[in-house]
Amino acid sequence: MRMINPEYFNIVLLGAPGSGKGTQARLLEQRYPLTHISTGALYRKEIASGSPIGIKAKRLIDRGNLCPDEMTLNLLYNYCATLQDTHGFILDGVPRTLTQAKMMDGVGYQHIIPVTVAVYIKIEEQEIVARLLKRAVLENRTDDNLDVIRKRVEHYETLTKPLVAHYRAQKKLIKINGMQKEEQVFTDICKMLDAILSFQ
């Protein structure tokens, strides 16, 4: 079994689609010596290249479905293994399911991708829909139509939300009010991370 460097400080960003995970990850990457990794961006790169993984992923994503756990974690692990000069990762979009979280701990999976802290950005459902519809127009994202958005919210509620309890039980959870302005969300996250880092 192979493991990503155990000395890394790895952050998982949790929250519904449109909660601002990508925005906060980019801000955190500028402040801390960590590398932002979005599995969505990794998949979009594969889709753009027309690779076998990209073709399979596009079929699933266009229907509002999630890609298989092992496929996602292999994509993540292989990318992590290529990086150097980093002190850890900011993981955006993974784990999406409780199974993925356990696999990252080495349960039923050949690699370990350790998590130091999980930041849960909480927003209300009506805000999720409003933000994603706005993003669809601004970024011309065909995967953000109303039907697909509703399916993604449903996926989140049933598959991803249990991760909050999982990381709370591991005493790794930080809960942040995501209904605030993004600058305040960032400030709140940094306060919590700085307190943890001071004990590292």
Secondary structure by P-SEA (a helix, b strand, c coil): ccccccccbbbbbbcccccaaaaaaaaaaacccbbbbbaaaaaaaaaaaccaaaaaaaaaaaacccccaaaaaaaaaaaaaacccccccccccccccaaaaaaaacccccccccccbbbbbcccaaaaaaaaaaaaaacccccccaaaaaaaaaaaaccccaaaaaaaaaccbbbbbccccaaaaaaaaaaaaaaaaaac
